[in-house]
Amino acid sequence: MSAETAVDPTYHSQFRQHVHHTSLHVRGLDAGPEPLPLPPFYTTNPASYWTSSEKAAFFHGLSVYSRLRPDLIAEDVRTKSTLEVCSYMNRLDEGLRSQREVLQAGWSARSTLDSAVEVTEKWIEWEEVQSRAIVANEVAWDMGASEKKRTLEFKAKKQELLPRTSHQQTPSAPERKEIQASLGLWLKQRKLVWAEEDLLSSMGAPHFTVIDNILREEEDAFAASVLAGSASHSRQTTAEPAHTPSVYTNLDDSAIDPLLRDPPPPPQSATSEPTPEPGPSLETLSPASRKRVRKRLYMRRKRAEAAGLLPNAECGTEDTVATAATMEGVQREKPGRKGRPRKKQKTDSGSKDIPDQEDLDDNDAEDEEPNARHSHIPGKTLHYKIKGQLASMGWDAQALHAKGLGLFHLAALAKYTRLYVLLHPETDEEVASKFSADFIKFLHAHIVQYVTELMHRAIASREQERVMKGRTKVWRFDSSNIFPATIEHAREMMGDTRGTRETFFAQLLTRFDIDDTESHDGDGSEEEDEEDEDQENTGRQLSILPLSPLPLPRAMCCPLIQLPSSMGSSSLRDPIDDTLIMGSDSDEEAELSKVLQEEEALEAADQKRAEQIQRVLWGEYGPKRKLPLKVERADTVMRLA
């Protein structure tokens, strides 16, 4: 461990303890020798108690439904009635009123409150050094703690299977061999679980690309199966002849001549036509072979059209071409914007365009090898190594969906780690840009919760609009669908006014003062310049547009304003408040000087208290050196801790 990454053991122990207590507080547990739930809160009239989980559900419902709907809050808590929710809110109001009375008692009450702890710039620099050291060593510490935990688990299992006690008989050789086999099987299963835990804790962009490919293959296979099922169903319906009822169903066979009753023999022919072989099935081919087949069929059709005739071989492959065209639309599009069409290259001798690949001969396409572009190092690539690792752990598409990893395009989501890398200067070492599965699950849960709340608000808004406009014929409110305007209104009610994704990330980069020009392509084409100019002109036009008029309901229903009375009778006027009458200048100056003296005394006491706390911090958690007995106020730059 270098001197730059050395961590003070005392500071590190205090930091870990603080993180542990914060985690317990967030989970609603008491910070003690054994983490226990926080003590319940008792209420009277009616008598009940509230656990930590119930209180968390109560405050969540309070933030969503407000205090005006205690019935919905009780429905969110699920274990309390509406009367108990109202009683709890009354207790909170009583506590708020008591605190308000303390704050309104006067300036003397401020001295009883705890002052804000402030530290110097030297202490902040010391903590920055320690934080960098903790970040540099945190991964190694986590790995060491995990290995230690697994070693203890293995020793406990081994002690369970092979006890070393004197009062028990030593197992025989066959029994010991059987125990060793069971221990080895248990260790093999646990290693798979441990490997999965390690993978879930740290996944990079290659892992996300593999997961996207697994999900894409599953979607393509499902679409192909649906396509094959519909094709087979259509063939069966066309092959089965339509059943037409016969008029002569009651005729007797004895009335027909025997020669006519016998079926005619099959016609004999000297030459038998060969049965046409079915065309190649694109479902059983690899992607490269499927692409070559499509290209070959395309070139044959083009040559036939140029010659003015269509060969008979094309008639047998029409279904194959139709299937290929249909499968083109089944594939899921890749995330991101579509690439621009590539410009045709020009030769050095003139302005003749280089012929496209479609104009080449068909034999060249058949003889062309797929891997002739670049040399390939033998062995599995990283992509297939990760894919084999996931397959050994049983991670198929169904398992990925069950683990909450099937909602996002993870390869596109991994690109957002570039923003975190841009926050660090170029002189720093390689910054780890990996996600954990817990983070992706959190995003999954957040998306589900956000969309659920958005749909609830959109449906409620639509129902209110239906009640308000349903009986008005001019609105023609017959459709029950939810329109985009309703969704935008629901987003505004939720406070989501961020606009599009591009504007949000542009504001984010501006707020963090990040220059993201290097990540874009440096080819400044004329089309991009024209688009930028059009956007700038559009922005100038939008900036000078007048304000939008008020909605029609607001224009129709003006706000109620109570104007002051124009009558001159003094008996009808409001009485004058004596507190609004300003006193003399001497009384005001005396009151102001008194308040300023109290403020200076309070600030001096807070300053002295901050210096004492800083001495304690340097003595307990600071570097092992002699601390000056007096901290000069000129060198002290106070900041909130």
Order of alpha helices (4+ residues) and beta strands (2+ residues): alpha-beta-beta-beta-beta-alpha-alpha-alpha-beta-alpha-alpha-alpha-alpha-alpha-alpha-alpha-alpha-alpha-alpha-alpha-alpha-alpha-alpha-alpha-alpha-alpha-alpha-beta
